[in-house]
Amino acid sequence: MKRFILLAALLALLSIGLFAQETALPRLAVVEFNTNISNEKTKADAITVRNLVESQMVGTRKYQIITRDDIDKLLENQKIQVRSISSSENLKKLQLQNISYIVTGSLDAMGNDYAVTVRVLDVSTGQFSHSDNDFMGSGSRELFNGINSLMAKFAAGMSADEKGAIVQGQARRTPAATGISIEVSTKEGGTLYFQNEEIATLWDNDKHSIPIEKPGTYTVKMVFANGSELSNTVTITQRGITKMEFKYYMGAIGPGGGYVFYDKGNNNDGWRYLEAAPANTEFSAAWDNAVSRCRQLNINGITGWYLPDKDQLNLMYKNLKAKGLGGFSGNDYWSSSQLDYSYAWYQEFGSGGRQYNTYKNRNYHVRAVRAF
């Protein structure tokens, strides 16, 4: 009888211990995944990705997973937008609900495939402390296998990050508080690197503060969702906040509504980027008329447009037309480069991008550019 009582007591204590361990697990929610395409298939695939990610996180048995319906209702009731979920106001709301982690990401269409990014927001710090990404096919089986493979890597990396061992396979870097920092802001979302080490995942119109241990010269790089990247180097000589803005990259939409097709890498001579005018401003004309009409363009209140020289025209072909950007036709395009008084250079945009010269009185297509 005594043995039975002791056994029952032991089982009760074990049950209580297991229950306490379960309820002590950090609360984690998987929220919607953003996508750069609005068609129905991609929207449905984004929901599927979210479900697969949630299933994989459940499988780790390391978190108390908040159901999809419950987290969606919570975000709706608290008026929390996923795109701004890391704001200080939203973090306070999540902390009141005892939520430790938010897992989200993006599904970006690239041709017939997807670039999938998964990231985790540590609610206690307000930082996206870990992220992983992969490129996978958009077919059912390819997407299923790709997400399972990505999440195996993600869950392992997240677990290691929580223990303070690694972040994305690198040693955790915790700069001392010195009163020196670089405040990075970006127009487009992507992955942020500091001194060639991945440190954060930023969203569209996001900001991130990088603590600096001591004065010196530092390199900061953004790798955007489409694979483009932009690097800035800054020299810190005094305490305070140094602001750095990643605003444009090749293939991004510029101030005039057209595509950026060249990045000089510096602001020497008062400009860094070249932007092609929007497709709806394109026209056909003889060379003299093309030059004057480009100078007269006012697009979205922006002037300073001109007919590109043959080198700039070739950059437009390689960085935009050849990549399916900019809405260019397969016709011939004028450049501003002249051979002599009667001849000027043009480029074929439909057969390999070859350049020739011809009489200026011929009517060819015209796409203006501007430097900014």
N, C-alpha and C positions, 0 to 999 in steps of 0.2 A: 504493500500500500504506500509506504514511504517512497519507494522507488518510483511508483506511478506519479505521486505528487511532485517529486523532484523533476521527473521527466517533463511533466506538464508545465511546470514553472519554467524549465529551461526552454521549451518550445515557445512559450509565451514571450520570454525575454528575447529570443531569437527573432520572433515575428515582429516585436516592437522595434528591434534594432534594424531589421530590413525595411520596415515601414519608414522609420526615421531617415534611413539612408536614401530611400526613394524620394521622399518629400524634400530632402535637402539638396537634390539635384538642381543645378541652375536651370532657370526657365528660358527656353529658346523658342523663337517663332520664325518661320520661313514666310516671307511676304512676296508680293508679286515681282516678277522679273520684267524689266523694261525691254523694249524692242525698238529698233530703228525703222521697222517696216509695219505698215498698218493693214496689210491684207489679212484675210481671215485665217489662212493656214498658219502664218507666223504667230498671230495672236493665240491660236489654239496650241501651237508648239510651245509658246512661252508658258502657258498654263501647265502643259505636260512636264516641262522642265522643272517648274516649281514643285509639282507633285513628286517627281522622282528625287529631287533634292531633299524634300521633307522625309521621304521614305528612307533615304540613306542616313539622314541624321537620327531618325528613330532607331535605326539599326546599330548605332554606336552605343546605345544604352547609357550614355553619359549625361543626357539632358532630359528635362521634363518638357516635352514638346507641346506647345500650345496648338490646338487644332486650327486648321485653316479658317473655318467659320468664325471661331472665337477671335482670332487676331484680326480678321477683316472687320468684324463688328466693332472691335475695340478701336481700330484706326478710324473707322467711320464716326463713331461716337465722340472720339477725342479730336476729330477733325485734323488728323495727321496724314499728310501726303507722303508717300514713299520717297519721292524725290528730295524731300527736305527732312527726312526722318532723323538726321543727325544734328538738327538745330538744337540749341540749348533748351528751348521751350519744349520741344518734342521729347528730348531726353528725360526731362523732369517728369513728364507724363508717363513715360515707359518705366521709369524707376519706381513710381508710385504703384505700378502694377507688378513690381518685383520681377520684371523681365531683365534677364542678364545679357542675352544675345539676340540680335536680329540678323538673319541670313537672307540675303537678296542677291541681285546681280543683273546681268543683261544678256539678251540673246540678239545678236546683230547679224543680219543676213549679209553674206559676202558671196555674190553669185548665187549658186545653187546650194551653198553650204552655210554653216553657222559658226560664228565666233562666240563662244559662251564663256562668260565670266561669272564666278561665284565669289562673294565677299561676305565678311561677317563684321557687324558693328558691335563693339564692346560698349554696352550702354553705360557702364560705370565711368568710362574714360571719354566717350564720344568719338573714338577713333575707329576707323576701319582697320582692325588689327591684323587681318589676314585675308588673302585673296589668291585665287588660282584661276587660270583660264586655259581653254583648249579650242582647237579647230576641229569641227566634225561635220559629217554629212547630215542633210536634213531629212533623209529617209527614216522610216520608223525604226528599223533595226539599228542603223548607224547612230541615230540620236540616242536610243536607249543604251547602247553599249558605250557611247561616248560620255554620257552623263555619269554612268556607273564608274567608269574609269577615272573621270575627273573628280568625282566625289570621294573616291578612295584616297586620292592624293590630298584633297582638300581637308577631309576629316583628320587624317594623320597629321598634317601640318598645323591645323587648328589646335589639336590636342597638345602638340609640342609647344606651340606658342603660349598656351595657357600656363604651362609649367615654367615658362620663362627661358626655355632652352634655345629655341630658334624662331626666326620669323622668315618664312620662305627659304629655309635652308641656310640662313645667315645668322651669325651671332647677334643677339639682341643688343641694340645700341641705345644707351640711355644717357644722353648728354647731361652734363651738370648744368644747373640753373645759373646762367651768367648774365641774364638781361639782354642777350643778343639773340635775334631770330630772323629768319627769312619767311615772310608771309607770301605764300604762293596762291595765286588765283588763276582760274582757268575758265575759258568760255565753253570748251568742250571737255567731256569726261574722259578719263583714261587712268593710266598707272603712273605714279610719281616716283622718280628716282633721285636720290641724293648721293653724290660721289659714287655713281654707278651701282648703288644699292637700292633695291625696291623698298620704299617706306610706306606708301599709302595708295589707296584707290580713291580717285576723286570723281564726283558726278559733274554733270553740266552745271556751269556757273557756281562751282564749289571753291572753297578755300582750305588751305592747310598751313599750319605754322610749324617751321622746322627750327628747333632749338640749336644754337651754335655754341660750341665749347670755347672757342677763342677766335680772334680776328684771323683772317686769311682769305684765300681765293677758293671758291667753291663752285661746283658744277651741279646744276639742277636740270633734270630732263623729264619731259612728259611724253609718254607713248600713248597715242590716242586709240580709240576703239577700232579705227580702220587700218591700224598698223603704222600710220605716219608718226613721226616723232620730231620733237623740237627741243633743243638744248640751249640753256642760258648759263653764262659764267658771270659770277659777281664777286667783287672784292669787298670784304667787310673790314672796316678800319676803326669803327667806333660802336659803342653800345647803342641799342635801340632796335627798331624793326625796319628791315629792308624789304620793300615790296617788290614782287616779281610777278608779272602777268604773262601767262601763255594764252594768247588770244587767237592766233591764226596759224594754220599749217597748210601745206599743199593739199588741195582738194576740199578745203573748208570754204564756206561762203564768206566773201569779203564785205566791206562796208557798202559797196555799190550794188550788192545783190548777185554778183558774179562769182566765179570760182577763182581762188588763189592758186596760181600755177608756178610760183617761184618764191623762194625764201633766200635772201642774200646772206642771212645770218647776223647782220648788224645793221645799225641805223646810220651808217656813214652816208653822207650826201643827203641826209634828211629822209631816207626811205629804206624799207627793208623788204617789202613784199610787192609782187606784181599780181594784179587781178584782171581777169578777162571780163569784159562786159557781159551782162546777161544775154541769153540766146535771143530774146525777143527784140533786142536792139540791133541785131545783125541786118545788114542791107547789102545790095549789090550796086557797084558803081565803077566808073573809070578811076584811074589812080589819083589824078588831081582832085577830083570830087571826094574821093575817099579820105584823103588827108584833111581837107577842110571840114567835112562833116563830122569826123571823129573829134576834132578840136571843139566843135560846137555842142557836143553831147552834154546833157545834164540828166543824170540818172539818179533818181531818189535824192535829188538835191545836191548831188556830188558832181563836180566838174574835174577838169584836168585829164580827160581822156585823150588818147592819141593813137595813131596807126602804129602797130608794133614793127620794129625792125625785123630782119629775117631771122636773127638769132632768137629773139623773143617769140616770133611766130613758131619757130621750131620747138621751143619749150612748151608752148600751148599745145602743139600736136602731141608731143611725147607725154606730157604730164596730165593732159585733159582728154583730148580726142582719143588717143590710143587706149585710155582707161575707161572710155564710155562716159566721160563727164563733160559738161558744158553745152550739150545740145548742138554740137557742130555737125554740119552736113559733110558729104563726101566730095564737095566741090573744091575749086581752087580759091585760095585766099591771098589777097594783096599784103605785101609788107611795105614799109616805108623806105626800105633800102633801094637805092638807085644804082643802075649800072652807068647810065649817062643821062643826058637831057631827055632822051626819047624812051629809054628802057628802065624798067624796075623789076625787082624780084618778087616772085610769088611762090606759093607752096601748094602741092597737091595734098589734100586731106583725105583722099579716097584710095590711094594706091601707093602706100609706103612712105608718104611724107617727103617726096623728093622736091627739090627746089629748082626753079628755072627763072630766066628773065624773059620779058616780052614787052611789046609796045604798051605804053601807058594808057592808050585809049580803049583798051579792052575792059569789059565789065566783069569783074571778079567779086567774089564774096568778101565782106569786110567785117572784122571783129575788133573793136577798139580795146585798148588796155589802159591801165593807170598804175602808177607807183604810189605806195603809201607806207 
